[in-house]
Amino acid sequence: MKRAAPILALALVPVVLATAALCAGACSSAGPDPATVGNDTGLDSSTGAKDGDTSATEGGVGDGASGTDGSVVDASSGEAGTSCVGVAATCGGNKDCCASSVVVGGMFNRSNDGAFPATVGDFGLDVYEVTVGRFRVFVNAGKGTQASPPGAGDGAHPKIASSGWSASWSGELATDTAGLRASLKCNAAYPSWTDAPAGKETNPINCVTWFEAFAFCAWDGGRLPTEAEWNYAAAGGSEQRAYAWGANIDHTMAAYDCSGRGQETCLFSDMRPVGSFSPQGDGKWGHADLTGNVWEYTLDYSAVPYRLTTCADCADLQPASYRTFRGGSFANESFNEVTSLRLERSPAIADYDVGVRCARAAAP
């Protein structure tokens, strides 16, 4: 993996926006390649510039103020949904691998930038990144394929209109389960997925596309978090934390920078079972690995700067080439791990250090 190139320091929290060097196009079986640059770009929320592009389009933002109500999932019960059947009982921090915790909403500044305040309502968020074991239940059920895609509207945010699954996306899924299993082996050096359990069931699933991540969360009774929700949970809301736990980072708190050896020396073991750094590396509401381990997809299309200077329970739903993902990974240096960093990528690309965490509506 190529070292990310610094772009710009943000106001309020002195962090660096950067280009993430991930797979561009189909992933190879090789490990991180310091000589190649991926297809993902750092988003500068303060100036509207992104790496290689200084333009931005306006409009097309889904806002909770104009959305419609939908079904509510009781996240206070402490469990996720269908994927919990038969998975490991506990993950790091001695919690249920399927545990979910309510994030108490409020106001904060997106990307720790005072120009972009937002209000987020209460919502449920899974304590852990989706594990291999949970994703295995999904795959074994024959889901996440063109043969069995989500239904139109599944996985919608209850406050945001037109945020559910679109039938037009089904063609982006693997043709069948055999194809999905094959695609989950996108990089032989980082083999979280195995066709049969092989001692890695509590590792985070990797090598999933945005479409597969969306399909999983919808099937599991949840949804992808909006970018604002993810950012709010990771930053501790109005505390505007630089990292999920606070202001400083070290290798007792998160999986990053290939366990401190540097990015050119990454090993599969540097990706840790979920919750390995709990509770010291947990966020304000008890969520593990919001900083590091694997990047996590969000619902939103990318736009720079944010299309709405203020928003309430909003998501950017205007179609664009890229979706956003956040949180840093085991392979990135500390400046890539900050809660303010926004990255984008094609939703059809899977990679070895990108995974997913599901959101759920809080109980009324």
Secondary structure by P-SEA (a helix, b strand, c coil): cccccccccccccbbbbbbbbccccccccccccccccccbbbbcccccccccccccccccccccccccccccccccccccccccccccccccccccccbbbbcbbbbbbccccccccccccbbbbbcccccaaaaaaaaaacccccccccccccccccccccccccccccccccccaaaaaaaaaccccccccccccccccccccccccaaaaaaaaaaacbbbbcaaaaaaaaaccccccccccccccccccccccccccccccccccccccccccccccccccccccccccbbbbccccccccccccccccccccccccbbbbcccccccccccccccbbbbcccccccccccbbbbbbccc
